[in-house]
């Protein structure tokens, strides 16, 4: 345990940031799970809505620094690829 006041403050700040990052990542996982479920059901309109939401949440998490910008872009690209593959005419 830290004895210096500034070190104690850093510990509390890190705990808050860790909790926030964990919350955002859990939310991202659930959004992606909902997208996968909609894709598996074959409902194009529902899957498109979930895709748009997932892309928005991923980019917002990247903007806030929760995940890396390139990781978010990679995930969005893969989501779009899976959507296009599932509903190719």
C-alpha positions in Angstrom: 0.0 0.0 0.0 1.2 3.5 -0.9 2.2 5.9 1.9 2.6 9.1 -0.3 -0.6 11.1 -0.8 -0.1 11.4 -4.6 0.4 7.7 -4.9 -2.8 7.0 -3.0 -4.6 9.3 -5.3 -3.2 7.6 -8.4 -4.4 4.3 -7.0 -7.9 5.6 -6.7 -7.9 7.2 -10.1 -6.6 3.9 -11.7 -9.4 2.0 -9.9 -12.0 4.3 -11.4 -10.6 4.1 -14.9 -10.3 0.3 -14.7 -13.9 0.1 -13.6 -15.0 2.3 -16.4 -13.0 0.4 -19.0 -14.3 -2.9 -17.8 -17.9 -1.6 -18.0 -17.4 -0.4 -21.6 -15.8 -3.6 -22.7 -18.6 -5.7 -21.2 -21.1 -3.5 -23.0 -19.2 -4.0 -26.2 -19.2 -7.8 -25.8 -23.0 -7.8 -25.3 -23.6 -5.6 -28.3 -21.4 -7.9 -30.5 -23.3 -10.9 -29.1 -26.6 -9.3 -30.0 -25.3 -8.7 -33.5 -24.2 -12.3 -33.9 -27.6 -13.5 -32.7 -29.4 -11.3 -35.3 -27.0 -12.5 -38.0 -27.7 -16.1 -37.0 -31.4 -15.6 -37.2 -31.1 -14.3 -40.7 -33.1 -11.1 -40.1 -31.4 -8.6 -42.4 -33.1 -5.4 -41.0 -32.3 -6.4 -37.4 -28.8 -7.4 -38.2 -28.2 -4.1 -40.0 -29.5 -2.1 -37.0 -27.2 -4.1 -34.7 -24.3 -3.6 -37.0 -24.8 0.2 -37.0 -25.0 0.1 -33.2 -21.9 -2.1 -32.8 -19.9 0.2 -35.1 -20.9 3.3 -33.2 -20.1 1.7 -29.8 -16.7 0.4 -31.1 -15.7 3.8 -32.5 -16.8 5.6 -29.3 -14.7 3.2 -27.2 -11.7 3.8 -29.5 -12.2 7.6 -29.2 -12.3 7.3 -25.4 -9.1 5.2 -25.4 -10.7 2.1 -24.0 -9.6 0.0 -27.0 -7.1 0.9 -29.7 -8.2 2.8 -32.8 -6.9 0.1 -35.1 -8.5 -2.7 -33.1 -11.9 -1.0 -33.4 -11.4 -0.5 -37.2 -10.4 -4.1 -37.6 -13.5 -5.3 -35.7 -15.8 -3.0 -37.7 -14.3 -4.3 -40.9 -14.8 -7.9 -39.9 -18.4 -7.2 -38.8 -19.2 -5.6 -42.2 -17.5 -8.5 -44.0 -19.6 -11.0 -42.1 -22.8 -9.0 -42.8 -22.1 -8.8 -46.5 -21.2 -12.5 -46.7 -24.4 -13.5 -44.9 -26.7 -11.4 -47.1 -24.9 -11.6 -50.4 -27.4 -11.8 -53.3 
